[in-house]
Amino acid sequence: MQIDWSEYSRVHAHRTNLVIHLFSVPLFVGSFISLLLYLANGDWVSGVIVVALCFVALALQALGHRLEHEDPRPFSSFLNFLRRWFTEQFLIFPVFLLSGRWWNQVSASKNGGAHES
């Protein structure tokens, strides 16, 4: 899979959205992994709690994207949403952060948004 960094950077240009992602992506990843572990151990109560945390992460990222000047591509289906959501959480954003692109985007952001090529 090839990542279109120009598109990703275009819809992740607002400094506040970038900071929200910095906290909400690990919240989602940790909650989702915890969910799998809790379900494997039959701990349904804890599973429900971490599902709620997964939705908190989703809601935070949705709020962050409302700050952006440009919207991401619309989802074509629920399956498309799931594929793109999980790919961003587990692959794209961690690479974006660890590669230094996140910091470059934050540094380039002025008054709410800037675009990196």
DSSP file (Angstrom, degrees, kcal/mol; ACC not computed):
  #  RESIDUE AA STRUCTURE BP1 BP2  ACC     N-H-->O    O-->H-N    N-H-->O    O-->H-N    TCO  KAPPA ALPHA  PHI   PSI    X-CA   Y-CA   Z-CA
    1    1 A M              0   0    0      0, 0.0     2,-0.5     0, 0.0     0, 0.0   0.000 360.0 360.0 360.0 129.0    0.0    0.0    0.0
    2    2 A Q        -     0   0    0      2,-0.0     2,-0.5     0, 0.0     0, 0.0  -0.865 360.0-139.0-101.6 132.6    1.4    3.4   -1.0
    3    3 A I        -     0   0    0     -2,-0.5     2,-1.4     1,-0.0     3,-0.1  -0.766   6.4-139.2 -93.7 130.1    0.4    6.3    1.2
    4    4 A D     >  -     0   0    0     -2,-0.5     4,-2.2     1,-0.2     3,-0.3  -0.718  23.1-177.6 -86.2  91.7   -0.5    9.6   -0.5
    5    5 A W  H  > S+     0   0    0     -2,-1.4     4,-3.0     1,-0.2     5,-0.2   0.819  77.3  59.3 -64.8 -30.9    1.3   11.9    2.0
    6    6 A S  H  > S+     0   0    0      2,-0.2     4,-1.8     1,-0.2    -1,-0.2   0.913 109.3  43.6 -65.4 -39.6    0.2   15.1    0.2
    7    7 A E  H  > S+     0   0    0     -3,-0.3     4,-1.5     2,-0.2    -2,-0.2   0.917 114.9  49.1 -69.0 -42.3   -3.5   14.1    0.8
    8    8 A Y  H  < S+     0   0    0     -4,-2.2     4,-0.3     1,-0.2     3,-0.3   0.934 113.8  45.7 -63.1 -45.1   -2.8   13.1    4.4
    9    9 A S  H >< S+     0   0    0     -4,-3.0     3,-0.8     1,-0.2    -1,-0.2   0.851 106.9  60.2 -65.7 -34.2   -1.0   16.3    5.1
   10   10 A R  H 3< S+     0   0    0     -4,-1.8     3,-0.4    -5,-0.2    60,-0.3   0.863 112.2  37.2 -62.3 -37.2   -3.7   18.3    3.4
   11   11 A V  T 3< S+     0   0    0     -4,-1.5    -1,-0.2    -3,-0.3    -2,-0.2   0.304 116.9  53.7-101.6   8.4   -6.3   17.1    5.8
   12   12 A H  S <  S+     0   0    0     -3,-0.8    -1,-0.2    -4,-0.3    -2,-0.1  -0.474  74.4 109.9-133.6  61.1   -4.0   17.1    8.8
   13   13 A A        +     0   0    0     -3,-0.4   101,-0.7    57,-0.1     2,-0.4   0.631  45.4  95.4-111.0 -20.8   -2.8   20.7    8.6
   14   14 A H     >  -     0   0    0     99,-0.2     4,-2.3     1,-0.1    99,-0.2  -0.615  69.8-138.7 -80.6 129.1   -4.4   22.4   11.6
   15   15 A R  H  > S+     0   0    0     -2,-0.4     4,-2.2     1,-0.2     5,-0.2   0.882 102.2  50.4 -55.1 -43.9   -2.1   22.5   14.7
   16   16 A T  H  > S+     0   0    0      1,-0.2     4,-2.7     2,-0.2    -1,-0.2   0.907 109.8  50.5 -64.2 -40.7   -4.9   21.6   17.1
   17   17 A N  H  > S+     0   0    0     47,-0.2     4,-2.5     1,-0.2    -1,-0.2   0.904 109.3  51.9 -62.3 -40.5   -6.0   18.7   15.0
   18   18 A L  H  X S+     0   0    0     -4,-2.3     4,-1.7     2,-0.2    -2,-0.2   0.902 111.2  46.5 -62.8 -41.0   -2.5   17.4   14.9
   19   19 A V  H  X S+     0   0    0     -4,-2.2     4,-1.2     2,-0.2    -2,-0.2   0.901 110.2  53.6 -68.8 -40.2   -2.2   17.6   18.7
   20   20 A I  H >X S+     0   0    0     -4,-2.7     4,-3.2     1,-0.2     3,-0.7   0.930 109.5  48.7 -57.7 -45.0   -5.6   15.9   19.1
   21   21 A H  H 3X S+     0   0    0     -4,-2.5     4,-2.1     1,-0.2    -1,-0.2   0.860 101.6  64.1 -63.2 -35.0   -4.3   13.1   16.9
   22   22 A L  H 3< S+     0   0    0     -4,-1.7    -1,-0.2     1,-0.2    -2,-0.2   0.838 118.1  26.3 -58.2 -32.8   -1.1   12.8   19.0
   23   23 A F  H <X S+     0   0    0     -4,-1.2     4,-1.4    -3,-0.7    -2,-0.2   0.791 121.0  52.1 -99.1 -35.3   -3.3   11.8   22.0
   24   24 A S  H  X S+     0   0    0     -4,-3.2     4,-2.4    -5,-0.2    -3,-0.2   0.826 102.6  57.4 -78.4 -30.1   -6.3   10.2   20.4
   25   25 A V  H  X S+     0   0    0     -4,-2.1     4,-2.9    -5,-0.3     5,-0.2   0.962 110.4  43.2 -65.9 -49.7   -4.5    7.7   18.1
   26   26 A P  H  > S+     0   0    0      0, 0.0     4,-2.8     0, 0.0     5,-0.3   0.874 112.1  56.1 -62.1 -33.0   -2.7    6.1   21.0
   27   27 A L  H  X S+     0   0    0     -4,-1.4     4,-2.1     2,-0.2    -2,-0.2   0.936 111.8  42.3 -60.8 -45.3   -5.9    6.2   23.0
   28   28 A F  H  X S+     0   0    0     -4,-2.4     4,-3.1     2,-0.2     5,-0.2   0.951 115.8  47.7 -66.1 -48.9   -7.7    4.2   20.2
   29   29 A V  H  X S+     0   0    0     -4,-2.9     4,-2.4     1,-0.2     5,-0.2   0.935 115.5  44.6 -60.3 -47.9   -4.8    1.8   19.6
   30   30 A G  H  X S+     0   0    0     -4,-2.8     4,-2.3    -5,-0.2    -1,-0.2   0.902 115.2  48.4 -63.4 -41.0   -4.4    1.0   23.3
   31   31 A S  H  X S+     0   0    0     -4,-2.1     4,-2.5    -5,-0.3    -2,-0.2   0.907 111.7  49.1 -65.9 -41.6   -8.1    0.7   23.8
   32   32 A F  H  X S+     0   0    0     -4,-3.1     4,-2.1     2,-0.2    -2,-0.2   0.925 112.7  46.3 -66.3 -43.9   -8.6   -1.6   20.8
   33   33 A I  H  X S+     0   0    0     -4,-2.4     4,-2.0    -5,-0.2    -1,-0.2   0.913 113.1  50.9 -64.0 -40.7   -5.8   -3.9   21.9
   34   34 A S  H  X S+     0   0    0     -4,-2.3     4,-3.2    -5,-0.2     5,-0.2   0.900 106.5  55.8 -61.6 -40.1   -7.2   -3.9   25.4
   35   35 A L  H  X S+     0   0    0     -4,-2.5     4,-2.8     1,-0.2     5,-0.2   0.934 107.1  48.5 -57.2 -47.6  -10.6   -4.8   24.0
   36   36 A L  H  X S+     0   0    0     -4,-2.1     4,-2.1     1,-0.2    -1,-0.2   0.907 114.0  46.7 -60.6 -41.7   -9.2   -7.8   22.3
   37   37 A L  H  X S+     0   0    0     -4,-2.0     4,-1.5     2,-0.2    -2,-0.2   0.920 112.9  48.5 -67.8 -43.7   -7.4   -8.9   25.5
   38   38 A Y  H  <>S+     0   0    0     -4,-3.2     5,-2.8     1,-0.2     4,-0.3   0.917 113.0  47.8 -62.8 -42.8  -10.4   -8.3   27.7
   39   39 A L  H ><5S+     0   0    0     -4,-2.8     3,-1.1    -5,-0.2    -1,-0.2   0.894 108.5  54.3 -65.6 -38.8  -12.7  -10.2   25.3
   40   40 A A  H 3<5S+     0   0    0     -4,-2.1    -1,-0.2     1,-0.3    -2,-0.2   0.819 112.8  44.2 -63.2 -29.4  -10.2  -13.1   25.1
   41   41 A N  T 3<5S-     0   0    0     -4,-1.5    -1,-0.3    -3,-0.2    -2,-0.2   0.384 115.9-115.0 -95.1   2.7  -10.3  -13.3   28.9
   42   42 A G  T < 5 +     0   0    0     -3,-1.1     2,-1.4    -4,-0.3    -3,-0.2   0.695  66.9 144.4  73.7  18.6  -14.1  -13.0   29.1
   43   43 A D     >< +     0   0    0     -5,-2.8     4,-1.8    -6,-0.2    -1,-0.2  -0.652  15.3 166.9 -91.5  81.4  -13.9   -9.7   30.9
   44   44 A W  H  >  +     0   0    0     -2,-1.4     4,-2.2     2,-0.2    -1,-0.2   0.827  68.6  57.4 -69.2 -34.3  -17.0   -8.1   29.2
   45   45 A V  H  > S+     0   0    0      2,-0.2     4,-1.8     1,-0.2    -1,-0.2   0.952 110.6  42.7 -64.1 -49.0  -17.3   -5.2   31.6
   46   46 A S  H  > S+     0   0    0      1,-0.2     4,-2.4     2,-0.2    -1,-0.2   0.869 110.9  58.6 -63.4 -35.1  -13.8   -3.9   30.9
   47   47 A G  H  X S+     0   0    0     -4,-1.8     4,-1.8     1,-0.2    -1,-0.2   0.901 104.5  49.5 -59.7 -42.1  -14.5   -4.6   27.3
   48   48 A V  H  X S+     0   0    0     -4,-2.2     4,-1.9     2,-0.2    -1,-0.2   0.892 109.4  52.9 -64.7 -39.3  -17.4   -2.3   27.3
   49   49 A I  H  X S+     0   0    0     -4,-1.8     4,-1.7     1,-0.2    -2,-0.2   0.929 110.6  45.5 -62.9 -45.3  -15.4    0.4   29.0
   50   50 A V  H  X S+     0   0    0     -4,-2.4     4,-2.0     2,-0.2    -1,-0.2   0.799 107.2  58.2 -73.5 -25.7  -12.6    0.3   26.4
   51   51 A V  H  X S+     0   0    0     -4,-1.8     4,-2.0    -5,-0.2    -1,-0.2   0.922 105.7  51.3 -62.3 -41.8  -15.2    0.3   23.5
   52   52 A A  H  X S+     0   0    0     -4,-1.9     4,-2.0     1,-0.2    -2,-0.2   0.903 108.3  51.3 -60.2 -40.6  -16.4    3.6   25.0
   53   53 A L  H  X S+     0   0    0     -4,-1.7     4,-2.3     2,-0.2    -1,-0.2   0.863 105.7  55.4 -65.6 -35.3  -12.7    4.8   24.9
   54   54 A C  H  X S+     0   0    0     -4,-2.0     4,-2.1     1,-0.2    -1,-0.2   0.915 109.3  47.1 -60.4 -42.5  -12.5    3.8   21.3
   55   55 A F  H  X S+     0   0    0     -4,-2.0     4,-2.7     2,-0.2    -2,-0.2   0.841 107.9  55.8 -70.2 -32.7  -15.5    5.9   20.5
   56   56 A V  H  X S+     0   0    0     -4,-2.0     4,-2.7     2,-0.2    -2,-0.2   0.936 108.4  48.4 -61.4 -45.5  -14.0    8.8   22.5
   57   57 A A  H  X S+     0   0    0     -4,-2.3     4,-2.2     2,-0.2    -2,-0.2   0.915 112.0  49.2 -60.5 -43.6  -10.9    8.6   20.3
   58   58 A L  H  X S+     0   0    0     -4,-2.1     4,-2.2     1,-0.2    -2,-0.2   0.926 112.3  47.8 -60.8 -46.0  -13.1    8.6   17.2
   59   59 A A  H  X S+     0   0    0     -4,-2.7     4,-2.5     2,-0.2    -2,-0.2   0.901 110.0  52.2 -64.2 -41.9  -15.1   11.6   18.4
   60   60 A L  H  X S+     0   0    0     -4,-2.7     4,-2.4     1,-0.2    -1,-0.2   0.920 110.8  47.3 -60.7 -43.6  -12.0   13.5   19.3
   61   61 A Q  H  X S+     0   0    0     -4,-2.2     4,-2.2     2,-0.2    -1,-0.2   0.881 110.0  52.9 -67.4 -36.1  -10.5   13.0   15.8
   62   62 A A  H  X S+     0   0    0     -4,-2.2     4,-1.1     2,-0.2    -1,-0.2   0.916 110.0  48.7 -63.3 -41.9  -13.8   14.0   14.2
   63   63 A L  H  X S+     0   0    0     -4,-2.5     4,-0.6     1,-0.2     3,-0.5   0.913 110.3  51.7 -62.5 -42.3  -13.8   17.2   16.2
   64   64 A G  H >< S+     0   0    0     -4,-2.4     3,-1.2     1,-0.2     4,-0.4   0.890 106.1  53.9 -61.2 -39.3  -10.2   17.8   15.2
   65   65 A H  H >< S+     0   0    0     -4,-2.2     3,-0.9     1,-0.3    -1,-0.2   0.751  95.9  67.4 -69.7 -22.5  -11.1   17.4   11.5
   66   66 A R  H 3< S+     0   0    0     -4,-1.1    -1,-0.3    -3,-0.5    -2,-0.2   0.740  95.8  58.0 -66.1 -21.0  -13.8   20.0   11.8
   67   67 A L  T << S+     0   0    0     -3,-1.2    -1,-0.2    -4,-0.6    -2,-0.2   0.665  87.0 101.2 -80.2 -17.7  -11.0   22.5   12.3
   68   68 A E  S <  S-     0   0    0     -3,-0.9   -57,-0.1    -4,-0.4    45,-0.1  -0.326  71.0-139.4 -71.8 149.9   -9.4   21.7    9.0
   69   69 A H  S    S+     0   0    0    -59,-0.2     2,-0.4    43,-0.1    -1,-0.1   0.738  90.7  45.0 -76.7 -24.2   -9.9   23.9    6.0
   70   70 A E  S    S-     0   0    0    -60,-0.3   -57,-0.1    -5,-0.1    -1,-0.1  -0.956  80.2-133.0-125.3 141.7  -10.2   20.8    3.8
   71   71 A D        -     0   0    0     -2,-0.4    -5,-0.0     1,-0.1    -2,-0.0  -0.613  25.6-112.7 -88.5 148.6  -12.2   17.6    4.3
   72   72 A P        -     0   0    0      0, 0.0    -1,-0.1     0, 0.0     3,-0.1  -0.297  53.1 -73.0 -68.2 164.8  -10.9   14.2    3.8
   73   73 A R        -     0   0    0      1,-0.1     3,-0.1    -2,-0.0     2,-0.0  -0.312  61.0-105.3 -53.1 139.9  -12.3   12.1    1.0
   74   74 A P        -     0   0    0      0, 0.0     2,-0.3     0, 0.0    -1,-0.1  -0.356  35.6-104.0 -67.3 153.0  -15.8   10.9    1.9
   75   75 A F        -     0   0    0      1,-0.1     3,-0.1    -3,-0.1     4,-0.0  -0.601  21.9-154.9 -77.0 137.0  -16.2    7.3    2.9
   76   76 A S  S    S-     0   0    0     -2,-0.3     2,-0.3     1,-0.2    -1,-0.1   0.688  72.1 -12.9 -86.8 -18.9  -17.8    5.2    0.1
   77   77 A S  S  > S-     0   0    0      1,-0.1     4,-2.2     0, 0.0    -1,-0.2  -0.968  73.8 -93.2-166.4 172.2  -19.2    2.6    2.5
   78   78 A F  H  > S+     0   0    0     -2,-0.3     4,-2.5     2,-0.2     5,-0.2   0.891 126.0  52.3 -64.7 -38.4  -19.0    1.3    6.1
   79   79 A L  H  > S+     0   0    0      2,-0.2     4,-2.6     1,-0.2    -1,-0.2   0.899 108.0  51.3 -63.8 -40.6  -16.3   -1.2    5.1
   80   80 A N  H  > S+     0   0    0      2,-0.2     4,-2.6     1,-0.2     5,-0.2   0.898 109.4  51.3 -61.6 -41.6  -14.3    1.7    3.5
   81   81 A F  H  X S+     0   0    0     -4,-2.2     4,-3.0     2,-0.2     5,-0.2   0.947 111.3  46.7 -59.0 -50.2  -14.6    3.6    6.7
   82   82 A L  H  X S+     0   0    0     -4,-2.5     4,-2.6     2,-0.2     5,-0.3   0.919 113.5  48.3 -60.7 -44.9  -13.3    0.7    8.8
   83   83 A R  H  X S+     0   0    0     -4,-2.6     4,-2.0     1,-0.2    -1,-0.2   0.942 116.8  41.7 -62.0 -48.1  -10.4    0.0    6.4
   84   84 A R  H  X S+     0   0    0     -4,-2.6     4,-2.3    -5,-0.2    -2,-0.2   0.895 115.0  51.1 -67.9 -39.5   -9.3    3.6    6.3
   85   85 A W  H  X S+     0   0    0     -4,-3.0     4,-2.5    -5,-0.2    -2,-0.2   0.959 114.3  41.7 -62.8 -52.3   -9.9    4.2   10.1
   86   86 A F  H  X S+     0   0    0     -4,-2.6     4,-2.5    -5,-0.2     5,-0.3   0.871 113.9  53.0 -66.6 -36.0   -7.8    1.1   11.2
   87   87 A T  H  X>S+     0   0    0     -4,-2.0     5,-2.4    -5,-0.3     4,-1.9   0.910 111.6  46.1 -64.1 -41.9   -5.1    1.8    8.6
   88   88 A E  I  <>S+     0   0    0     -4,-2.3     5,-2.6     3,-0.2    -2,-0.2   0.934 116.0  45.1 -65.9 -44.0   -4.7    5.4    9.8
   89   89 A Q  I  <5S+     0   0    0     -4,-2.5    -2,-0.2    -5,-0.2    -1,-0.2   0.911 124.9  29.2 -67.7 -43.5   -4.7    4.4   13.5
   90   90 A F  I  <5S+     0   0    0     -4,-2.5    -1,-0.2    -5,-0.2    -2,-0.2   0.646 137.7   8.4 -96.3 -16.4   -2.3    1.4   13.2
   91   91 A L  I  X5S+     0   0    0     -4,-1.9     4,-2.1    -5,-0.3     5,-0.2   0.667 120.1  45.7-128.1 -62.0   -0.1    2.4   10.2
   92   92 A I  I  ><S+     0   0    0     -5,-2.4     4,-2.9     1,-0.2    -4,-0.2   0.939 114.2  43.2 -64.4 -52.6   -0.4    5.8    8.7
   93   93 A F  H  ><S+     0   0    0     -5,-2.6     4,-2.9     1,-0.2     5,-0.2   0.932 113.3  51.3 -64.5 -44.1   -0.4    8.1   11.8
   94   94 A P  H  > S+     0   0    0      0, 0.0     4,-2.9     0, 0.0     5,-0.2   0.918 114.5  44.4 -57.4 -40.3    2.4    6.2   13.6
   95   95 A V  H  X S+     0   0    0     -4,-2.1     4,-2.2     2,-0.2     6,-0.4   0.916 112.3  52.9 -66.6 -42.2    4.6    6.5   10.4
   96   96 A F  H  <>S+     0   0    0     -4,-2.9     6,-2.1    -5,-0.2     5,-0.7   0.907 116.0  40.5 -57.3 -44.0    3.6   10.1   10.0
   97   97 A L  H ><5S+     0   0    0     -4,-2.9     3,-1.3     4,-0.2     6,-0.3   0.960 118.2  43.6 -71.0 -53.1    4.6   10.8   13.6
   98   98 A L  H 3<5S+     0   0    0     -4,-2.9    -2,-0.2     1,-0.3    -1,-0.2   0.737 108.0  59.2 -71.0 -22.9    7.8    8.7   13.8
   99   99 A S  T 3<5S-     0   0    0     -4,-2.2    -1,-0.3    -5,-0.2    -2,-0.2   0.593 114.3-112.9 -79.4 -10.2    9.1    9.9   10.3
  100  100 A G  T <>5S+     0   0    0     -3,-1.3     4,-2.3    -4,-0.3     5,-0.2   0.354  88.7 115.5  93.3  -6.4    9.1   13.5   11.5
  101  101 A R  H  ><S+     0   0    0     -5,-0.7     4,-2.3    -6,-0.4    -4,-0.2   0.865  73.3  56.0 -64.7 -35.2    6.2   14.5    9.2
  102  102 A W  H  > S+     0   0    0     -6,-2.1     4,-2.5     2,-0.2    -1,-0.2   0.955 109.9  44.4 -60.4 -49.9    4.0   15.3   12.2
  103  103 A W  H  > S+     0   0    0     -6,-0.3     4,-3.0    -7,-0.2     5,-0.2   0.899 112.0  52.7 -63.3 -41.3    6.5   17.7   13.6
  104  104 A N  H  X S+     0   0    0     -4,-2.3     4,-1.9     1,-0.2    -1,-0.2   0.905 110.8  48.0 -59.1 -41.0    7.1   19.3   10.2
  105  105 A Q  H  X S+     0   0    0     -4,-2.3     4,-1.1     2,-0.2    -2,-0.2   0.909 112.7  47.3 -68.3 -42.4    3.4   19.8    9.8
  106  106 A V  H >< S+     0   0    0     -4,-2.5     3,-0.5     1,-0.2    -2,-0.2   0.926 113.3  49.2 -63.3 -44.2    3.1   21.3   13.3
  107  107 A S  H 3< S+     0   0    0     -4,-3.0    -2,-0.2     1,-0.2    -1,-0.2   0.844 112.3  47.9 -64.5 -34.0    6.0   23.6   12.6
  108  108 A A  H 3< S+     0   0    0     -4,-1.9     2,-0.3    -5,-0.2    -1,-0.2   0.665  87.8 107.7 -80.5 -16.5    4.6   24.7    9.3
  109  109 A S    <<  +     0   0    0     -4,-1.1     2,-0.4    -3,-0.5     5,-0.1  -0.470  44.6 177.6 -70.7 124.6    1.2   25.4   10.8
  110  110 A K    >   -     0   0    0      3,-0.4     3,-1.4    -2,-0.3    -2,-0.0  -0.996  67.4 -11.8-128.4 127.8    0.4   29.1   11.1
  111  111 A N  T 3  S-     0   0    0     -2,-0.4    -1,-0.1     1,-0.3   -97,-0.0   0.868 136.9 -38.0  52.2  40.2   -2.9   30.4   12.4
  112  112 A G  T 3  S+     0   0    0    -99,-0.1     2,-0.3    -3,-0.0    -1,-0.3   0.208 123.6  27.5 105.3 -18.0   -4.5   27.0   12.2
  113  113 A G    <   +     0   0    0     -3,-1.4    -3,-0.4   -99,-0.2     2,-0.3  -0.874  41.8 166.7-176.8 143.3   -3.2   25.3    9.1
  114  114 A A        -     0   0    0   -101,-0.7     2,-0.4    -2,-0.3    -5,-0.1  -0.956  31.1-121.2-149.9 160.9   -0.4   24.9    6.6
  115  115 A H        -     0   0    0     -2,-0.3     2,-0.4    -7,-0.1  -105,-0.1  -0.906  14.4-156.8-116.5 136.9    0.3   22.4    3.9
  116  116 A E              0   0    0     -2,-0.4  -107,-0.1  -111,-0.1  -106,-0.1  -0.866 360.0 360.0-105.9 141.3    3.3   20.2    3.5
  117  117 A S              0   0    0     -2,-0.4  -111,-0.2  -108,-0.1    -1,-0.1   0.451 360.0 360.0 -89.8 360.0    4.2   18.7    0.2
